C-alpha cells in the first residue's frame, strides 16, 4: 500500500489517486478544467439555494407564532445543521478542485471533518426524533405531552446537538496533516482521517460511519413507520361511518405530517447512500487505487448528492406543506406574518370587548 493511496472519508478530505492526486485530478487539461468548472458551479448553486432556503425557514419559524410546534422545532434544528455545513464544509471542499494538496492548515483539517460529521449527526438523529414524534402522535396519542411540550422538544433538540458534537470529537482528534510521497515535487501535504500505520483503520472508520450515521438510524425509523402505517390502515378500516369533522381534520393533519417526515428521511437516504457506499468500497480495497472513469463520475456524483442534502429540505417543505408554502410566499413578497398579527389583534379586541361588557353590566346592576 502506498501512503498516498488514502480513501476519501465521509467528511470530504482528499481522496488520492496516482501520485497523491484526487480522482478528478486528471492533469491541467480540458477535461480537468471542465470537471473543476462543473463542480464549483454545482457547489455555488448548492450554497446559494441552501443558504436562502434554510435561512428563510429559520426566519419563518422564529417570527411566525403559529408555526411554533414540536415538529417544527426539530425542522428548525435540521435547518441550522444544514446551514452550518453549507457555510463551512462546502466552500472548503470546492477549494480542493484548485489544488491537489491540502493547503488549509492543521486546524482546518481537524475542524472541518468534525463540523461535517456534526451536521450529518444532527440531520439523521433529528429525523429519527421526528419519526418518533409522529409515532407517538399516531400510534400512542395518549402518551403525547400537552404541557411544556415545546420546552421538552427544545431539550431533545439540544441533546441531539450535544450527542452529535461528542460523536464527532474523535474525527477532530485523529484527523491530521501528513507529508506524503508523490506528486511533481516528490512530497505533498494531505489531510487524512486516521493514522496510516494500520490497514484496519479505514475499514473500521467506514463501517462505523455507515452504521452510526446511516444504517442504524434508518432501521429505527423503518420500525416507527411500520407501526405508523399499520395504525393508519387499521384506523381507516375500523373508523365508524359518522365521525366529527374535527376528528377527520386531526387525522388528515397527522397523516400529512407523517408523509412529510417520511419524504425528508427518503431524501436524506438518497443523498447520503452513494457517499457511504463509495467510502466503503474504497476502504475495503485500500491497497489499490481505482482510476476508472466510472469511479470518477461516481465520486463527483456522490459529493454533489451528499452536499445537496443540506438544501433539499426547504424545497420539500415548500412542495408538501401548505402552511410552509404560504409563509415562504409571504416572505418572498416581503410581507410580515399577518396571520399571527391578525390573530393577536383579534384576541386583544375580543378580550377588551368582554371587559367593557362586564364593566357596563356591573354599572347597570349598581344603578
VENCOR-V534285 format. One record per residue. N is the residue number from 1. RES is the residue in one letter. SS is DSSP state (@ for helix, = for strand, . for the rest). PHI is phi in degrees with one decimal (* if undefined). NEAR is the number of other C-alpha atoms within 10 Angstrom. Layout:
n=N res=RES ss=SS phi=PHI near=NEAR
n=N res=RES ss=SS phi=PHI near=NEAR
This chain:
n=1 res=X ss=. phi=* near=10
n=2 res=X ss=. phi=-83.2 near=16
n=3 res=X ss=. phi=-63.0 near=16
n=4 res=X ss=. phi=-84.4 near=26
n=5 res=X ss=. phi=-94.1 near=24
n=6 res=X ss=. phi=-107.3 near=28
n=7 res=X ss=. phi=-69.6 near=29
n=8 res=X ss=. phi=-71.9 near=25
n=9 res=X ss=. phi=-85.3 near=24
n=10 res=X ss=. phi=-57.6 near=23
n=11 res=X ss=. phi=-79.7 near=18
n=12 res=X ss=. phi=90.2 near=21
n=13 res=X ss=. phi=-75.5 near=23
n=14 res=X ss=. phi=-64.3 near=24
n=15 res=X ss=. phi=-99.7 near=24
n=16 res=X ss=. phi=-89.0 near=24
n=17 res=X ss=. phi=-128.1 near=22
n=18 res=X ss=@ phi=-64.5 near=17
n=19 res=X ss=@ phi=69.3 near=19
n=20 res=X ss=@ phi=86.1 near=26
n=21 res=X ss=. phi=-87.4 near=22
n=22 res=X ss=. phi=-72.3 near=25
n=23 res=X ss=. phi=-58.5 near=23
n=24 res=X ss=. phi=-88.7 near=22
n=25 res=X ss=. phi=-83.2 near=23
n=26 res=X ss=. phi=-103.7 near=17
n=27 res=X ss=. phi=97.0 near=11
n=28 res=X ss=. phi=-75.8 near=8
n=29 res=X ss=. phi=-129.9 near=10
n=30 res=X ss=@ phi=-62.3 near=10
n=31 res=X ss=@ phi=-65.4 near=13
n=32 res=X ss=@ phi=-65.0 near=15
n=33 res=X ss=@ phi=-62.5 near=16
n=34 res=X ss=@ phi=-66.3 near=11
n=35 res=X ss=@ phi=-60.8 near=18
n=36 res=X ss=@ phi=-63.1 near=19
n=37 res=X ss=@ phi=-66.2 near=13
n=38 res=X ss=@ phi=-65.4 near=13
n=39 res=X ss=@ phi=-68.6 near=19
n=40 res=X ss=@ phi=-67.2 near=20
n=41 res=X ss=@ phi=-66.1 near=13
n=42 res=X ss=@ phi=-63.8 near=16
n=43 res=X ss=@ phi=-64.3 near=21
n=44 res=X ss=@ phi=-62.3 near=16
n=45 res=X ss=@ phi=-65.3 near=14
n=46 res=X ss=@ phi=-61.6 near=22
n=47 res=X ss=@ phi=-64.2 near=22
n=48 res=X ss=@ phi=-63.6 near=14
n=49 res=X ss=@ phi=-65.4 near=19
n=50 res=X ss=@ phi=-66.8 near=27
n=51 res=X ss=@ phi=-65.8 near=21
n=52 res=X ss=@ phi=-65.8 near=14
n=53 res=X ss=@ phi=-67.5 near=22
n=54 res=X ss=@ phi=-70.1 near=26
n=55 res=X ss=@ phi=-64.0 near=17
n=56 res=X ss=@ phi=-64.0 near=18
n=57 res=X ss=@ phi=-61.3 near=24
n=58 res=X ss=@ phi=-65.2 near=19
n=59 res=X ss=@ phi=-66.3 near=15
n=60 res=X ss=@ phi=-62.2 near=22
n=61 res=X ss=@ phi=-66.7 near=19
n=62 res=X ss=@ phi=-80.0 near=13
n=63 res=X ss=@ phi=-102.9 near=13
n=64 res=X ss=. phi=-94.2 near=16
n=65 res=X ss=@ phi=-62.1 near=15
n=66 res=X ss=@ phi=-68.7 near=13
n=67 res=X ss=@ phi=-95.2 near=17
n=68 res=X ss=. phi=-86.7 near=15
n=69 res=X ss=. phi=-127.2 near=14
n=70 res=X ss=@ phi=-60.5 near=17
n=71 res=X ss=@ phi=-61.5 near=19
n=72 res=X ss=@ phi=-71.1 near=17
n=73 res=X ss=@ phi=-64.1 near=23
n=74 res=X ss=@ phi=-63.9 near=24
n=75 res=X ss=@ phi=-64.0 near=26
n=76 res=X ss=@ phi=-63.9 near=21
n=77 res=X ss=@ phi=-64.6 near=20
n=78 res=X ss=@ phi=-58.4 near=25
n=79 res=X ss=@ phi=-63.0 near=26
n=80 res=X ss=@ phi=-64.3 near=21
n=81 res=X ss=@ phi=-64.1 near=23
n=82 res=X ss=@ phi=-66.2 near=27
n=83 res=X ss=@ phi=-61.7 near=21
n=84 res=X ss=@ phi=-57.8 near=17
n=85 res=X ss=@ phi=-68.7 near=22
n=86 res=X ss=@ phi=-63.9 near=27
n=87 res=X ss=@ phi=-89.7 near=14
n=88 res=X ss=@ phi=-116.9 near=15
n=89 res=X ss=@ phi=-78.9 near=22
n=90 res=X ss=@ phi=-65.6 near=23
n=91 res=X ss=@ phi=-60.3 near=15
n=92 res=X ss=@ phi=-65.2 near=16
n=93 res=X ss=@ phi=-68.5 near=20
n=94 res=X ss=@ phi=-64.4 near=17
n=95 res=X ss=@ phi=-61.7 near=16
n=96 res=X ss=@ phi=-67.0 near=20
n=97 res=X ss=@ phi=-77.3 near=20
n=98 res=X ss=@ phi=-107.6 near=12
n=99 res=X ss=. phi=-156.0 near=12
n=100 res=X ss=. phi=-92.9 near=24
n=101 res=X ss=. phi=-138.2 near=21
n=102 res=X ss=. phi=-79.9 near=21
n=103 res=X ss=. phi=-125.1 near=16
n=104 res=X ss=. phi=-99.4 near=14
n=105 res=X ss=@ phi=91.3 near=13
n=106 res=X ss=@ phi=-66.8 near=15
n=107 res=X ss=@ phi=-62.7 near=12
n=108 res=X ss=@ phi=-67.0 near=21
n=109 res=X ss=@ phi=-61.7 near=23
n=110 res=X ss=@ phi=-85.3 near=22
n=111 res=X ss=@ phi=-76.1 near=18
n=112 res=X ss=@ phi=-63.3 near=23
n=113 res=X ss=@ phi=-60.4 near=25
n=114 res=X ss=@ phi=-67.9 near=25
n=115 res=X ss=@ phi=-64.6 near=24
n=116 res=X ss=@ phi=-66.3 near=25
n=117 res=X ss=@ phi=-66.4 near=23
n=118 res=X ss=@ phi=-62.3 near=26
n=119 res=X ss=@ phi=-63.2 near=26
n=120 res=X ss=@ phi=-64.1 near=27
n=121 res=X ss=@ phi=-62.5 near=26
n=122 res=X ss=@ phi=-58.6 near=29
n=123 res=X ss=@ phi=-64.1 near=29
n=124 res=X ss=@ phi=-73.0 near=24
n=125 res=X ss=@ phi=-74.0 near=23
n=126 res=X ss=@ phi=-69.1 near=25
n=127 res=X ss=@ phi=-62.7 near=23
n=128 res=X ss=@ phi=-64.7 near=21
n=129 res=X ss=@ phi=-65.3 near=21
n=130 res=X ss=@ phi=-62.8 near=24
n=131 res=X ss=@ phi=-64.8 near=24
n=132 res=X ss=@ phi=-64.3 near=17
n=133 res=X ss=@ phi=-63.6 near=21
n=134 res=X ss=@ phi=-69.3 near=24
n=135 res=X ss=@ phi=-61.1 near=23
n=136 res=X ss=@ phi=-66.3 near=17
n=137 res=X ss=@ phi=-66.0 near=19
n=138 res=X ss=@ phi=-102.1 near=20
n=139 res=X ss=. phi=-85.5 near=18
n=140 res=X ss=. phi=-129.5 near=13
n=141 res=X ss=@ phi=-63.4 near=12
n=142 res=X ss=@ phi=-70.9 near=10
n=143 res=X ss=@ phi=-88.5 near=9
n=144 res=X ss=. phi=-69.5 near=12
n=145 res=X ss=. phi=-75.3 near=13
n=146 res=X ss=. phi=-102.4 near=8
n=147 res=X ss=. phi=-92.2 near=8
n=148 res=X ss=. phi=54.5 near=8
n=149 res=X ss=@ phi=-66.1 near=13
n=150 res=X ss=@ phi=-66.2 near=17
n=151 res=X ss=@ phi=-63.4 near=12
n=152 res=X ss=@ phi=-64.7 near=13
n=153 res=X ss=@ phi=-66.6 near=20
n=154 res=X ss=@ phi=-60.6 near=15
n=155 res=X ss=@ phi=-64.2 near=11
n=156 res=X ss=@ phi=-66.8 near=16
n=157 res=X ss=@ phi=-63.1 near=23
n=158 res=X ss=@ phi=-64.4 near=15
n=159 res=X ss=@ phi=-64.9 near=13
n=160 res=X ss=@ phi=-64.5 near=22
n=161 res=X ss=@ phi=-62.3 near=20
n=162 res=X ss=@ phi=-62.6 near=15
n=163 res=X ss=@ phi=-62.0 near=15
n=164 res=X ss=@ phi=-64.6 near=23
n=165 res=X ss=@ phi=-65.7 near=18
n=166 res=X ss=@ phi=-63.2 near=13
n=167 res=X ss=@ phi=-67.8 near=15
n=168 res=X ss=@ phi=-87.8 near=21
n=169 res=X ss=@ phi=-58.9 near=17
n=170 res=X ss=@ phi=-57.4 near=14
n=171 res=X ss=@ phi=-62.3 near=24
n=172 res=X ss=@ phi=-72.1 near=20
n=173 res=X ss=@ phi=-69.1 near=13
n=174 res=X ss=@ phi=-91.1 near=14
n=175 res=X ss=. phi=-65.8 near=23
n=176 res=X ss== phi=-156.0 near=20
n=177 res=X ss== phi=-92.5 near=21
n=178 res=X ss== phi=-127.6 near=18
n=179 res=X ss== phi=-87.5 near=15
n=180 res=X ss== phi=-122.3 near=18
n=181 res=X ss== phi=-83.7 near=17
n=182 res=X ss=. phi=133.4 near=19
n=183 res=X ss=. phi=81.3 near=15
n=184 res=X ss=. phi=-71.3 near=9
n=185 res=X ss=. phi=-96.9 near=7
n=186 res=X ss=. phi=94.2 near=10
n=187 res=X ss== phi=-133.8 near=16
n=188 res=X ss== phi=-154.0 near=21
n=189 res=X ss== phi=-94.2 near=19
n=190 res=X ss== phi=-139.3 near=27
n=191 res=X ss== phi=-95.7 near=26
n=192 res=X ss== phi=-118.3 near=25
n=193 res=X ss=. phi=-88.2 near=29
n=194 res=X ss=. phi=-161.1 near=19
n=195 res=X ss=. phi=-60.1 near=13
n=196 res=X ss=. phi=-91.4 near=16
n=197 res=X ss=. phi=-77.7 near=8
n=198 res=X ss=. phi=-117.3 near=8
n=199 res=X ss=. phi=-76.7 near=14
n=200 res=X ss=@ phi=-78.6 near=12
n=201 res=X ss=@ phi=-58.2 near=15
n=202 res=X ss=@ phi=-63.7 near=25
n=203 res=X ss=@ phi=-67.0 near=17
n=204 res=X ss=@ phi=-64.0 near=14
n=205 res=X ss=@ phi=-62.7 near=18
n=206 res=X ss=@ phi=-65.1 near=23
n=207 res=X ss=@ phi=-66.0 near=19
n=208 res=X ss=@ phi=-64.9 near=13
n=209 res=X ss=@ phi=-62.6 near=17
n=210 res=X ss=@ phi=-65.1 near=20
n=211 res=X ss=@ phi=-70.6 near=14
n=212 res=X ss=@ phi=-75.0 near=15
n=213 res=X ss=@ phi=-104.4 near=21
n=214 res=X ss=@ phi=-144.6 near=20
n=215 res=X ss=@ phi=-66.4 near=16
n=216 res=X ss=@ phi=-65.2 near=13
n=217 res=X ss=@ phi=-60.5 near=18
n=218 res=X ss=@ phi=-68.9 near=21
n=219 res=X ss=@ phi=-65.4 near=13
n=220 res=X ss=@ phi=-63.6 near=15
n=221 res=X ss=@ phi=-61.8 near=22
n=222 res=X ss=@ phi=-62.2 near=16
n=223 res=X ss=@ phi=-63.8 near=13
n=224 res=X ss=@ phi=-57.9 near=19
n=225 res=X ss=@ phi=-75.5 near=20
n=226 res=X ss=@ phi=-62.8 near=12
n=227 res=X ss=@ phi=-69.5 near=14
n=228 res=X ss=@ phi=-63.2 near=23
n=229 res=X ss=@ phi=-63.1 near=16
n=230 res=X ss=@ phi=-64.6 near=11
n=231 res=X ss=@ phi=-66.9 near=16
n=232 res=X ss=@ phi=-65.6 near=16
n=233 res=X ss=@ phi=-66.5 near=12
n=234 res=X ss=@ phi=-67.4 near=11
n=235 res=X ss=@ phi=-68.1 near=13
n=236 res=X ss=@ phi=-67.5 near=10
n=237 res=X ss=@ phi=-76.2 near=9
n=238 res=X ss=@ phi=-95.3 near=9
n=239 res=X ss=. phi=-66.7 near=10
n=240 res=X ss=. phi=-65.2 near=8
n=241 res=X ss=. phi=-62.2 near=5
n=242 res=X ss=. phi=-115.6 near=6
n=243 res=X ss=. phi=-129.5 near=9
n=244 res=X ss=. phi=-69.3 near=7
n=245 res=X ss=@ phi=-63.4 near=9
n=246 res=X ss=@ phi=-62.1 near=9
n=247 res=X ss=@ phi=-64.4 near=10
n=248 res=X ss=@ phi=-62.4 near=10
n=249 res=X ss=@ phi=-63.2 near=11
n=250 res=X ss=@ phi=-63.1 near=10
n=251 res=X ss=@ phi=-65.5 near=16
n=252 res=X ss=@ phi=-65.0 near=12
n=253 res=X ss=@ phi=-63.1 near=12
n=254 res=X ss=@ phi=-65.0 near=16
n=255 res=X ss=@ phi=-65.6 near=17
n=256 res=X ss=@ phi=-63.1 near=13
n=257 res=X ss=@ phi=-66.5 near=16
n=258 res=X ss=@ phi=-62.7 near=21
n=259 res=X ss=@ phi=-65.1 near=15
n=260 res=X ss=@ phi=-62.6 near=17
n=261 res=X ss=@ phi=-61.9 near=21
n=262 res=X ss=@ phi=-62.9 near=19
n=263 res=X ss=@ phi=-65.1 near=16
n=264 res=X ss=@ phi=-61.7 near=20
n=265 res=X ss=@ phi=-64.7 near=23
n=266 res=X ss=@ phi=-63.2 near=12
n=267 res=X ss=@ phi=-64.8 near=17
n=268 res=X ss=@ phi=-59.9 near=24
n=269 res=X ss=@ phi=-63.1 near=17
n=270 res=X ss=@ phi=-65.3 near=14
n=271 res=X ss=@ phi=-74.5 near=22
n=272 res=X ss=@ phi=-99.3 near=23
n=273 res=X ss=@ phi=-59.5 near=17
n=274 res=X ss=@ phi=-57.8 near=18
n=275 res=X ss=@ phi=-65.8 near=25
n=276 res=X ss=@ phi=-63.4 near=21
n=277 res=X ss=@ phi=-64.2 near=15
n=278 res=X ss=@ phi=-66.1 near=19
n=279 res=X ss=@ phi=-67.6 near=25
n=280 res=X ss=@ phi=-62.1 near=24
n=281 res=X ss=@ phi=-60.3 near=14
n=282 res=X ss=@ phi=-67.0 near=22
n=283 res=X ss=@ phi=-69.9 near=24
n=284 res=X ss=@ phi=-90.7 near=17
n=285 res=X ss=. phi=-123.4 near=13
n=286 res=X ss=. phi=-63.0 near=19
n=287 res=X ss=. phi=-86.6 near=15
n=288 res=X ss=. phi=-127.8 near=15
n=289 res=X ss=. phi=-103.3 near=20
n=290 res=X ss=. phi=-88.3 near=16
n=291 res=X ss=. phi=-106.3 near=15
n=292 res=X ss=. phi=-73.3 near=9
n=293 res=X ss=@ phi=-64.4 near=11
n=294 res=X ss=@ phi=-61.7 near=9
n=295 res=X ss=@ phi=-65.3 near=15
n=296 res=X ss=@ phi=-61.2 near=17
n=297 res=X ss=@ phi=-64.6 near=13
n=298 res=X ss=@ phi=-65.3 near=14
n=299 res=X ss=@ phi=-62.1 near=21
n=300 res=X ss=@ phi=-64.6 near=16
n=301 res=X ss=@ phi=-63.6 near=15
n=302 res=X ss=@ phi=-63.4 near=21
n=303 res=X ss=@ phi=-66.6 near=20
n=304 res=X ss=@ phi=-62.3 near=19
n=305 res=X ss=@ phi=-64.7 near=20
n=306 res=X ss=@ phi=-63.3 near=20
n=307 res=X ss=@ phi=-75.2 near=24
n=308 res=X ss=@ phi=-64.6 near=25
n=309 res=X ss=. phi=-60.1 near=21
n=310 res=X ss=. phi=-87.3 near=30
n=311 res=X ss=. phi=-126.0 near=23
n=312 res=X ss=@ phi=-87.1 near=21
n=313 res=X ss=@ phi=-61.2 near=25
n=314 res=X ss=@ phi=-60.4 near=25
n=315 res=X ss=@ phi=-64.7 near=14
n=316 res=X ss=@ phi=-64.4 near=17
n=317 res=X ss=@ phi=-65.5 near=20
n=318 res=X ss=@ phi=-63.2 near=19
n=319 res=X ss=@ phi=-79.2 near=12
n=320 res=X ss=@ phi=-100.7 near=16
n=321 res=X ss=. phi=-113.0 near=13
n=322 res=X ss=@ phi=-63.5 near=11
n=323 res=X ss=@ phi=-66.9 near=12
n=324 res=X ss=@ phi=-64.7 near=19
n=325 res=X ss=@ phi=-62.4 near=17
n=326 res=X ss=@ phi=-61.6 near=13
n=327 res=X ss=@ phi=-70.7 near=24
n=328 res=X ss=@ phi=-61.6 near=20
n=329 res=X ss=@ phi=-65.2 near=12
n=330 res=X ss=@ phi=-64.7 near=15
n=331 res=X ss=@ phi=-70.1 near=16
n=332 res=X ss=@ phi=-64.4 near=10
n=333 res=X ss=. phi=-89.5 near=9
n=334 res=X ss=. phi=74.5 near=9
n=335 res=X ss=. phi=-100.8 near=10
n=336 res=X ss=. phi=-74.9 near=14
n=337 res=X ss=. phi=-77.7 near=17
n=338 res=X ss=@ phi=-68.2 near=12
n=339 res=X ss=@ phi=-62.1 near=13
n=340 res=X ss=@ phi=-65.8 near=15
n=341 res=X ss=@ phi=-63.8 near=13
n=342 res=X ss=@ phi=-63.7 near=11
n=343 res=X ss=@ phi=-63.7 near=13
n=344 res=X ss=@ phi=-65.9 near=12
n=345 res=X ss=@ phi=-67.6 near=12
n=346 res=X ss=@ phi=-64.1 near=12
n=347 res=X ss=@ phi=-62.9 near=12
n=348 res=X ss=@ phi=-65.9 near=12
n=349 res=X ss=@ phi=-63.1 near=12
n=350 res=X ss=@ phi=-63.4 near=11
n=351 res=X ss=@ phi=-64.7 near=12
n=352 res=X ss=@ phi=-64.1 near=12
n=353 res=X ss=@ phi=-63.6 near=12
n=354 res=X ss=@ phi=-63.0 near=12
n=355 res=X ss=@ phi=-64.9 near=12
n=356 res=X ss=@ phi=-64.7 near=12
n=357 res=X ss=@ phi=-63.1 near=12
n=358 res=X ss=@ phi=-65.1 near=11
n=359 res=X ss=@ phi=-66.5 near=11
n=360 res=X ss=@ phi=-63.3 near=11
n=361 res=X ss=@ phi=-63.6 near=12
n=362 res=X ss=@ phi=-66.4 near=11
n=363 res=X ss=@ phi=-64.1 near=10
n=364 res=X ss=@ phi=-65.0 near=8
n=365 res=X ss=@ phi=-65.0 near=7
n=366 res=X ss=@ phi=-67.7 near=6
n=367 res=X ss=. phi=-67.7 near=6
